[in-house]
Amino acid sequence: MQTSKPAQPTILLIDDSVTDLRLLMNLMLSRQFRVNVAFNGQDGYHKAELLLPDLILLDVNLPRLNGFATCRLLKQNPRTRHIPVIFLTAMGEVNYRLDGLALGAVDFIGKPFNEEEVLARINIHLALADSNRSVSATSTPPEGTSTTAPSPAPIQGKDAVLVQAAQAHLRQHLATPPSTEALAKVLGTHERRLSLAFQQHLGCSVYAWLREERLQQAHHLLATTQVPIATLSDVLGYSSPANFAKAFQERLGCSPSSLRQQQQVLRAQQAQEALAR
């Protein structure tokens, strides 16, 4: 009985340089990878959502939607967040690369390309992605191991990915959030569309959501850590511990220190009950 050959991986190339695309396409096709092409970030994002490639090579400097903004959207979309993204760039500064990796990219490839390096990095990340899929399919996370704040239900509908990408960006910049205009620019859209998306999906403005998110994060951190309240206040973007305490009291009905004391008492009681069993 004949066995069918495994399908060759599909690579999505997102780059506006015809010269670079030609080199990459010839290299990919010579190894029999299946190749799709996009010339700007917006088209690349939509093709990734539609085609679900095995790996994406993404240029940083792109028209309409730059590479970082494209990566943000890819990593917030449940359909595409698992796809490995490798940035293509001529910029080699460490901070620049760290920013890209923080967005969820798995690697950088510098321009001009070295063909053996390109192929080596692609093959490594395809193998890692395949291994991760195998592990995910056969393992179940143990109960009660989460140490992060509870996640809300996924947002559905038009512009849901945009809202989720905005939320993720704001969570990374709670202390120094951008203006709505600057946030929209980071995400490759305009302020009016972003504001309407928040109203439609969440029923509030961008900064009303941010205020609530800060307080929810504060509640979680007060209950699960011993970080000083003044430090929490600063990390969460409050101008002073007093302003933090006032906002917390008004929204949650108790002071930050009272909540922490309640949680400590509760944990002590639970420990005693566990020992008594």
QUIKAFEN-V456912 format. One record per residue. N is the residue number from 1. RES is the residue in three letters. SS is DSSP state (2 for helix, 1 for strand, 0 for the rest). PSI is psi in whole degrees, -180 to 180 (none if undefined). D_CENTER is the distance of its C-alpha to the mean C-alpha in whole Angstrom. Layout:
BEGIN
N/RES/SS/PSI/D_CENTER ; N/RES/SS/PSI/D_CENTER
END
This chain:
BEGIN
1/MET/0/132/45 ; 2/GLN/0/142/43 ; 3/THR/0/140/39 ; 4/SER/0/143/37 ; 5/LYS/0/141/35 ; 6/PRO/0/145/31 ; 7/ALA/0/141/29 ; 8/GLN/0/144/28 ; 9/PRO/0/148/24 ; 10/THR/1/128/23 ; 11/ILE/1/130/21 ; 12/LEU/1/121/20 ; 13/LEU/1/122/21 ; 14/ILE/1/104/19 ; 15/ASP/0/142/21 ; 16/ASP/0/3/24 ; 17/SER/0/114/27 ; 18/VAL/2/-38/29 ; 19/THR/2/-48/31 ; 20/ASP/2/-40/27 ; 21/LEU/2/-42/27 ; 22/ARG/2/-44/30 ; 23/LEU/2/-46/30 ; 24/LEU/2/-41/27 ; 25/MET/2/-45/28 ; 26/ASN/2/-40/31 ; 27/LEU/2/-45/30 ; 28/MET/2/-45/28 ; 29/LEU/2/-31/31 ; 30/SER/2/-24/33 ; 31/ARG/0/11/31 ; 32/GLN/0/24/31 ; 33/PHE/0/148/27 ; 34/ARG/1/137/27 ; 35/VAL/1/135/25 ; 36/ASN/1/154/24 ; 37/VAL/1/143/23 ; 38/ALA/1/146/22 ; 39/PHE/0/-6/23 ; 40/ASN/0/165/20 ; 41/GLY/2/-39/17 ; 42/GLN/2/-47/17 ; 43/ASP/2/-40/20 ; 44/GLY/2/-42/17 ; 45/TYR/2/-45/14 ; 46/HIS/2/-38/17 ; 47/LYS/2/-38/19 ; 48/ALA/2/-42/16 ; 49/GLU/2/-36/16 ; 50/LEU/2/-44/19 ; 51/LEU/2/-23/20 ; 52/LEU/0/64/17 ; 53/PRO/0/166/18 ; 54/ASP/0/-25/18 ; 55/LEU/1/149/17 ; 56/ILE/1/129/16 ; 57/LEU/1/118/17 ; 58/LEU/1/116/16 ; 59/ASP/1/148/18 ; 60/VAL/0/-48/17 ; 61/ASN/0/96/19 ; 62/LEU/0/153/20 ; 63/PRO/0/158/21 ; 64/ARG/0/-50/20 ; 65/LEU/0/113/16 ; 66/ASN/0/172/16 ; 67/GLY/2/-40/14 ; 68/PHE/2/-43/11 ; 69/ALA/2/-40/11 ; 70/THR/2/-43/11 ; 71/CYS/2/-39/8 ; 72/ARG/2/-46/6 ; 73/LEU/2/-42/8 ; 74/LEU/2/-41/8 ; 75/LYS/2/-11/5 ; 76/GLN/2/-9/5 ; 77/ASN/0/120/9 ; 78/PRO/0/-26/11 ; 79/ARG/0/-28/13 ; 80/THR/0/-5/11 ; 81/ARG/0/-23/8 ; 82/HIS/0/-12/11 ; 83/ILE/0/125/12 ; 84/PRO/1/134/13 ; 85/VAL/1/125/12 ; 86/ILE/1/122/15 ; 87/PHE/1/143/15 ; 88/LEU/1/124/19 ; 89/THR/1/150/20 ; 90/ALA/0/-6/23 ; 91/MET/0/131/22 ; 92/GLY/0/6/22 ; 93/GLU/0/141/22 ; 94/VAL/2/-46/20 ; 95/ASN/2/-37/18 ; 96/TYR/2/-44/17 ; 97/ARG/2/-39/15 ; 98/LEU/2/-38/14 ; 99/ASP/2/-44/12 ; 100/GLY/2/-43/11 ; 101/LEU/2/-34/10 ; 102/ALA/2/-25/8 ; 103/LEU/0/-12/5 ; 104/GLY/0/-1/6 ; 105/ALA/0/152/9 ; 106/VAL/0/-17/12 ; 107/ASP/1/169/15 ; 108/PHE/1/144/17 ; 109/ILE/1/126/20 ; 110/GLY/1/149/23 ; 111/LYS/0/142/25 ; 112/PRO/0/154/28 ; 113/PHE/0/146/27 ; 114/ASN/0/118/29 ; 115/GLU/2/-43/29 ; 116/GLU/2/-36/30 ; 117/GLU/2/-43/26 ; 118/VAL/2/-50/24 ; 119/LEU/2/-40/26 ; 120/ALA/2/-45/25 ; 121/ARG/2/-41/22 ; 122/ILE/2/-47/21 ; 123/ASN/2/-38/23 ; 124/ILE/2/-47/22 ; 125/HIS/2/-28/18 ; 126/LEU/2/-42/20 ; 127/ALA/2/-42/22 ; 128/LEU/2/-41/19 ; 129/ALA/2/-41/17 ; 130/ASP/2/-41/20 ; 131/SER/2/-43/21 ; 132/ASN/2/-39/18 ; 133/ARG/2/-39/19 ; 134/SER/2/-42/22 ; 135/VAL/2/-43/21 ; 136/SER/2/-34/19 ; 137/ALA/2/-20/22 ; 138/THR/2/1/24 ; 139/SER/0/151/23 ; 140/THR/0/127/22 ; 141/PRO/0/140/21 ; 142/PRO/0/152/23 ; 143/GLU/0/147/24 ; 144/GLY/0/20/23 ; 145/THR/0/-6/21 ; 146/SER/0/134/18 ; 147/THR/0/11/18 ; 148/THR/0/164/15 ; 149/ALA/0/147/16 ; 150/PRO/0/140/16 ; 151/SER/0/138/14 ; 152/PRO/0/165/15 ; 153/ALA/0/145/16 ; 154/PRO/0/143/14 ; 155/ILE/0/138/15 ; 156/GLN/0/156/17 ; 157/GLY/0/-176/19 ; 158/LYS/0/136/19 ; 159/ASP/0/15/16 ; 160/ALA/2/-42/14 ; 161/VAL/2/-38/11 ; 162/LEU/2/-46/12 ; 163/VAL/2/-44/12 ; 164/GLN/2/-39/9 ; 165/ALA/2/-40/7 ; 166/ALA/2/-43/10 ; 167/GLN/2/-44/9 ; 168/ALA/2/-42/6 ; 169/HIS/2/-42/8 ; 170/LEU/2/-36/11 ; 171/ARG/2/-32/10 ; 172/GLN/2/-14/9 ; 173/HIS/0/45/13 ; 174/LEU/0/-35/15 ; 175/ALA/0/-33/18 ; 176/THR/0/66/18 ; 177/PRO/0/147/16 ; 178/PRO/0/164/17 ; 179/SER/0/163/19 ; 180/THR/2/-38/19 ; 181/GLU/2/-45/20 ; 182/ALA/2/-38/18 ; 183/LEU/2/-45/15 ; 184/ALA/2/-40/16 ; 185/LYS/2/-42/17 ; 186/VAL/2/-35/13 ; 187/LEU/0/3/12 ; 188/GLY/0/30/15 ; 189/THR/0/-164/17 ; 190/HIS/0/161/20 ; 191/GLU/2/-42/20 ; 192/ARG/2/-44/23 ; 193/ARG/2/-42/20 ; 194/LEU/2/-45/17 ; 195/SER/2/-43/20 ; 196/LEU/2/-37/22 ; 197/ALA/2/-42/18 ; 198/PHE/2/-42/18 ; 199/GLN/2/-42/22 ; 200/GLN/2/-46/22 ; 201/HIS/2/-31/19 ; 202/LEU/2/-12/19 ; 203/GLY/0/25/23 ; 204/CYS/0/170/22 ; 205/SER/0/170/21 ; 206/VAL/2/-46/18 ; 207/TYR/2/-20/20 ; 208/ALA/2/-42/21 ; 209/TRP/2/-42/18 ; 210/LEU/2/-41/17 ; 211/ARG/2/-45/20 ; 212/GLU/2/-40/20 ; 213/GLU/2/-42/16 ; 214/ARG/2/-44/18 ; 215/LEU/2/-37/21 ; 216/GLN/2/-41/19 ; 217/GLN/2/-39/17 ; 218/ALA/2/-45/21 ; 219/HIS/2/-47/23 ; 220/HIS/2/-45/20 ; 221/LEU/2/-36/21 ; 222/LEU/2/-37/24 ; 223/ALA/2/-24/25 ; 224/THR/2/-5/23 ; 225/THR/0/170/24 ; 226/GLN/0/21/27 ; 227/VAL/0/132/25 ; 228/PRO/0/143/28 ; 229/ILE/2/-37/27 ; 230/ALA/2/-37/28 ; 231/THR/2/-43/25 ; 232/LEU/2/-44/23 ; 233/SER/2/-45/24 ; 234/ASP/2/-45/23 ; 235/VAL/2/-34/20 ; 236/LEU/0/0/19 ; 237/GLY/0/17/21 ; 238/TYR/0/147/24 ; 239/SER/0/-23/27 ; 240/SER/0/156/29 ; 241/PRO/2/-33/29 ; 242/ALA/2/-43/32 ; 243/ASN/2/-37/30 ; 244/PHE/2/-49/27 ; 245/ALA/2/-41/30 ; 246/LYS/2/-47/31 ; 247/ALA/2/-40/28 ; 248/PHE/2/-45/27 ; 249/GLN/2/-45/31 ; 250/GLU/2/-37/31 ; 251/ARG/2/-38/28 ; 252/LEU/2/-3/29 ; 253/GLY/0/8/32 ; 254/CYS/0/164/33 ; 255/SER/0/160/32 ; 256/PRO/2/-42/29 ; 257/SER/2/-36/32 ; 258/SER/2/-42/33 ; 259/LEU/2/-44/30 ; 260/ARG/2/-42/30 ; 261/GLN/2/-42/34 ; 262/GLN/2/-42/33 ; 263/GLN/2/-37/31 ; 264/GLN/2/-43/33 ; 265/VAL/2/-43/36 ; 266/LEU/2/-43/34 ; 267/ARG/2/-38/33 ; 268/ALA/2/-42/36 ; 269/GLN/2/-43/38 ; 270/GLN/2/-38/35 ; 271/ALA/2/-42/36 ; 272/GLN/2/-42/40 ; 273/GLU/2/-37/40 ; 274/ALA/2/-39/38 ; 275/LEU/2/-29/41 ; 276/ALA/2/-19/43 ; 277/ARG/0/none/42
END
